[in-house]
């Protein structure tokens, strides 16, 4: 039998439900508290500020979308890099993840438009995926600076195609665009590894 759910965790689950359904436009602690059966004073007690509350809700919301959160693990699998990148995209782009993507882009836009809000969130989304992809490329022998540059470009591709997918709904064409780009990235990685191999001293 698991540990009993804390009041903070219970509220966080309700907050995640709310923002996934309604977004954060016009969100006030008073309105949120009324919707989930508490008040703004208790929300501040448990979460400190509205920004911290929303950032925590996004993390909690992400756990509702296991296909999305597990997508990048495909990079660690077997097979050619191009195929593994496509497998990552398939996980990211799955239809069941779209509510999370919509919330992500809404918060991302607010964070960029209003400096000082959601700074922790911006720092995390700005680096986590890039560091993970770059680290995987380095582990496969892609040298710097190419590993860092290509890792950043791959994550930028995913962000852009997420937005394109939400805007157009054309999953097939978006997937085809990703496959073409993935093939190009895989080729660049192979070329970078080849350059390293040609300068290795004879042993």
Secondary structure as UniProt FT lines:
FT   HELIX           7..22
FT   TURN            25..26
FT   HELIX           29..36
FT   HELIX           40..47
FT   HELIX           50..62
FT   TURN            63..64
FT   HELIX           66..69
FT   HELIX           71..76
FT   HELIX           81..93
FT   HELIX           95..97
FT   HELIX           98..113
FT   TURN            115..116
FT   HELIX           119..139
FT   TURN            140..141
FT   TURN            144..145
FT   HELIX           146..168
FT   HELIX           171..198
//
